[in-house]
Amino acid sequence: MLTRTDLNLSMLPQADCPPVRWRVSDELVPYDVAIATMEAEVAAIADGHADELVWLLEHPPLYTAGTSAQTADLIEPDRFPVFATGRGGEYTYHGPGQRVAYVMLDLKRRRQDVRAYVAGLEELVIQTLDMMNVRGERREDRVGVWVKRPDKPAMLDGSVTEDKIAAIGIRLRRWVSFHGLSLNVEPDLSHFSGIVPCGISGYGVTSLVDLGLPVMMTDVDIRLREAFEQIFGPTVNEREQVTSR
């Protein structure tokens, strides 16, 4: 079986597809507002009433539980609000300083291959990090993007310590994707201690700032968009349409 590393990662659209709408929210967006907005957007895209959409935002501090979440992995259930969500995966943290990208693409217009799509999202993060001289890597047994930390003590088996810098969790409805990825730019990393991130123990979590790269969120957005267009095709700016409360 082909691994995610071996897959052809091109997810370019059919020739007649319009550019993907590119939306950026400057204020923190409550999670329930984001979910309701995604639900409406995905339905409109699936019905052919709206073009595809990428929505960049930050959330207030919260935990989300994916469809595979185990109760034991929620270490501090009273620390932040906890939201059950229909995306794949387990528990994750969202909060200020973390760039969340909700990616709503019609895979019928692209490639109906879930594994290739997930690998494409990983590649989006890897290329974004590469533009900032950070080497992100995928692992076949761990979805997401990882960074080797030779500056930290080695793991028990003697291998180089690895920290997670980006999480991926998706859902498909009528072959339209939603949810997406989260990239740690400058979140409070101590907030991850209230969960077992993505159900994977024995590994740490890092961010661009933790790695010694004090970048602005706007700089990350520019690189994310450039990498997205290489893998998924052209985008067009969309003025903010969602009112945060």
C-alpha positions as CSV (number, residue, x, y, z in Angstrom):
1,M,0.0,0.0,0.0
2,L,1.2,3.5,-0.8
3,T,2.1,5.6,2.2
4,R,1.1,9.2,2.5
5,T,4.6,10.1,1.7
6,D,4.4,8.2,-1.6
7,L,1.1,9.6,-2.7
8,N,0.8,12.1,-5.6
9,L,-0.1,15.2,-3.5
10,S,-1.6,17.3,-6.3
11,M,-5.2,18.3,-5.5
12,L,-5.6,20.9,-8.3
13,P,-9.2,21.5,-9.4
14,Q,-10.8,20.9,-12.7
15,A,-10.0,23.5,-15.3
16,D,-13.5,25.2,-15.0
17,C,-13.4,25.6,-11.2
18,P,-13.4,29.2,-10.0
19,P,-10.6,30.3,-7.5
20,V,-11.0,29.3,-3.9
21,R,-12.4,32.1,-1.7
22,W,-9.8,33.2,0.9
23,R,-11.3,34.5,4.2
24,V,-9.3,35.8,7.2
25,S,-11.0,36.7,10.5
26,D,-9.0,39.3,12.6
27,E,-11.0,38.7,15.8
28,L,-11.3,35.5,17.9
29,V,-14.2,33.4,16.5
30,P,-16.2,31.4,19.0
31,Y,-16.2,27.7,18.2
32,D,-20.0,27.3,17.8
33,V,-20.0,30.3,15.4
34,A,-17.3,28.6,13.3
35,I,-19.1,25.3,13.2
36,A,-22.4,26.9,12.2
37,T,-20.7,28.9,9.5
38,M,-18.9,25.8,8.1
39,E,-22.1,23.8,8.1
40,A,-23.8,26.5,6.0
41,E,-20.8,26.9,3.7
42,V,-20.3,23.2,3.1
43,A,-24.0,22.8,2.2
44,A,-23.8,25.7,-0.2
45,I,-20.7,24.4,-1.9
46,A,-22.1,20.9,-2.2
47,D,-25.3,22.3,-3.8
48,G,-23.3,24.4,-6.2
49,H,-24.4,27.7,-4.7
50,A,-21.0,28.8,-3.4
51,D,-17.4,28.5,-4.4
52,E,-14.9,26.6,-2.3
53,L,-13.5,28.4,0.8
54,V,-10.5,28.5,3.1
55,W,-11.1,30.4,6.3
56,L,-8.2,31.4,8.6
57,L,-9.0,32.3,12.2
58,E,-8.2,32.0,15.8
59,H,-10.4,30.7,18.6
60,P,-10.6,31.5,22.3
61,P,-9.1,28.8,24.5
62,L,-11.0,25.5,24.2
63,Y,-10.7,21.8,23.7
64,T,-12.4,19.8,20.9
65,A,-13.1,16.1,20.9
66,G,-13.0,14.3,17.6
67,T,-14.9,11.1,16.7
68,S,-12.1,8.9,18.2
69,A,-11.6,10.8,21.4
70,Q,-11.1,8.8,24.6
71,T,-12.4,10.2,27.9
72,A,-9.2,9.4,29.7
73,D,-7.3,11.7,27.3
74,L,-9.2,14.7,28.7
75,I,-7.0,15.3,31.7
76,E,-8.5,18.6,32.9
77,P,-12.1,18.6,31.8
78,D,-12.9,21.9,33.7
79,R,-10.0,23.9,32.4
80,F,-11.6,25.2,29.2
81,P,-14.9,24.6,27.4
82,V,-15.0,21.2,25.6
83,F,-16.8,20.8,22.3
84,A,-17.7,17.5,20.7
85,T,-17.1,17.8,16.9
86,G,-17.6,15.5,13.9
87,R,-14.1,15.7,12.6
88,G,-11.8,12.7,12.7
89,G,-9.2,12.4,15.4
90,E,-9.1,12.8,19.2
91,Y,-8.7,15.7,21.6
92,T,-7.0,18.9,20.5
93,Y,-6.6,22.4,21.8
94,H,-7.4,25.7,20.0
95,G,-6.6,29.1,21.3
96,P,-5.0,32.5,20.6
97,G,-1.7,32.4,18.8
98,Q,-2.7,29.3,16.8
99,R,-3.6,29.6,13.2
100,V,-6.6,27.5,12.4
101,A,-7.4,26.9,8.7
102,Y,-10.8,25.5,7.9
103,V,-10.6,24.1,4.4
104,M,-13.9,23.6,2.5
105,L,-13.1,22.0,-0.9
106,D,-15.3,20.0,-3.2
107,L,-13.2,16.8,-3.8
108,K,-15.5,15.8,-6.6
109,R,-14.0,18.7,-8.6
110,R,-10.5,17.6,-7.6
111,R,-9.7,14.1,-6.5
112,Q,-11.9,11.8,-4.5
113,D,-9.1,10.4,-2.4
114,V,-9.2,11.0,1.3
115,R,-5.7,9.9,2.1
116,A,-4.3,12.1,-0.7
117,Y,-6.3,15.0,0.7
118,V,-4.9,14.5,4.2
119,A,-1.4,14.2,2.8
120,G,-2.0,17.4,0.8
121,L,-2.9,19.3,4.0
122,E,0.2,18.0,5.7
123,E,2.2,19.1,2.7
124,L,0.6,22.5,2.9
125,V,2.0,22.9,6.4
126,I,5.4,21.4,5.5
127,Q,5.9,23.8,2.6
128,T,4.7,26.7,4.8
129,L,7.3,25.8,7.4
130,D,10.0,25.3,4.8
131,M,9.6,28.9,3.7
132,M,10.5,29.9,7.3
133,N,13.5,27.5,7.4
134,V,11.7,25.0,9.6
135,R,11.8,21.3,8.6
136,G,8.4,19.8,9.2
137,E,7.9,16.1,8.6
138,R,5.0,13.6,8.4
139,R,4.9,10.3,10.2
140,E,2.9,7.3,8.8
141,D,1.7,6.3,12.3
142,R,0.9,9.9,13.4
143,V,-1.2,12.3,11.4
144,G,0.0,15.9,11.6
145,V,3.3,17.6,11.1
146,W,6.3,17.0,13.4
147,V,9.6,18.8,14.1
148,K,12.7,17.0,15.3
149,R,14.2,18.6,18.5
150,P,17.9,17.6,18.9
151,D,18.1,20.4,21.4
152,K,16.0,18.4,23.8
153,P,17.0,15.2,25.7
154,A,16.6,12.0,23.6
155,M,13.6,9.8,23.9
156,L,13.8,6.6,26.0
157,D,14.7,4.5,22.9
158,G,17.6,6.9,22.1
159,S,15.9,8.5,19.1
160,V,15.7,12.3,18.6
161,T,12.8,13.9,20.4
162,E,10.0,15.1,18.1
163,D,7.3,17.7,18.9
164,K,4.1,18.3,17.1
165,I,3.7,21.7,15.5
166,A,0.5,21.2,13.5
167,A,-2.7,19.0,13.9
168,I,-5.0,17.8,11.1
169,G,-8.6,16.7,11.4
170,I,-11.1,16.6,8.7
171,R,-14.7,15.6,7.9
172,L,-16.3,15.0,4.5
173,R,-20.0,15.6,3.6
174,R,-21.1,14.8,0.0
175,W,-17.3,14.9,-0.8
176,V,-17.0,18.5,0.5
177,S,-14.3,18.8,3.2
178,F,-14.5,20.8,6.4
179,H,-12.5,21.4,9.5
180,G,-8.8,21.3,8.4
181,L,-5.6,22.1,10.3
182,S,-4.1,24.1,13.1
183,L,-0.6,25.4,13.1
184,N,1.0,26.6,16.3
185,V,2.5,30.0,15.8
186,E,2.5,31.5,19.4
187,P,-0.1,29.8,21.5
188,D,0.3,29.2,25.3
189,L,1.8,25.7,25.0
190,S,0.9,25.0,28.7
191,H,-2.7,24.8,27.6
192,F,-2.0,21.5,25.8
193,S,-1.3,19.9,29.2
194,G,-5.0,19.6,29.9
195,I,-5.3,16.8,27.2
196,V,-3.4,14.1,25.6
197,P,-3.1,15.9,22.2
198,C,-4.6,13.8,19.4
199,G,-4.4,10.8,21.8
200,I,-0.6,10.5,21.3
201,S,1.5,10.3,24.5
202,G,5.2,10.5,24.8
203,Y,5.6,13.5,22.5
204,G,5.7,17.2,23.1
205,V,4.1,20.1,21.3
206,T,5.9,23.1,19.9
207,S,5.3,26.3,18.0
208,L,7.2,28.6,15.7
209,V,8.0,31.0,18.6
210,D,9.1,28.1,20.8
211,L,11.5,27.1,18.0
212,G,13.0,30.6,18.2
213,L,11.1,32.1,15.2
214,P,9.2,35.2,16.3
215,V,6.9,35.6,13.3
216,M,3.7,37.5,13.0
217,M,0.5,35.7,12.2
218,T,0.2,37.8,9.0
219,D,3.6,36.5,7.8
220,V,2.4,32.9,8.4
221,D,-0.8,33.6,6.4
222,I,1.1,34.8,3.4
223,R,3.2,31.7,3.3
224,L,0.2,29.4,3.9
225,R,-1.6,31.0,1.0
226,E,1.4,30.6,-1.3
227,A,1.8,26.9,-0.4
228,F,-1.9,26.3,-0.7
229,E,-2.0,27.7,-4.2
230,Q,0.9,25.3,-5.2
231,I,-1.1,22.3,-4.1
232,F,-4.7,23.2,-4.4
233,G,-4.8,26.0,-7.0
234,P,-5.6,29.7,-7.1
235,T,-7.4,31.8,-4.5
236,V,-9.3,35.1,-4.4
237,N,-9.7,37.4,-1.5
238,E,-13.1,37.5,0.3
239,R,-14.1,40.3,2.6
240,E,-15.0,39.1,6.1
241,Q,-18.6,37.9,6.1
242,V,-18.9,36.4,9.6
243,T,-19.6,38.6,12.6
244,S,-17.8,37.3,15.7
245,R,-19.4,37.9,19.0
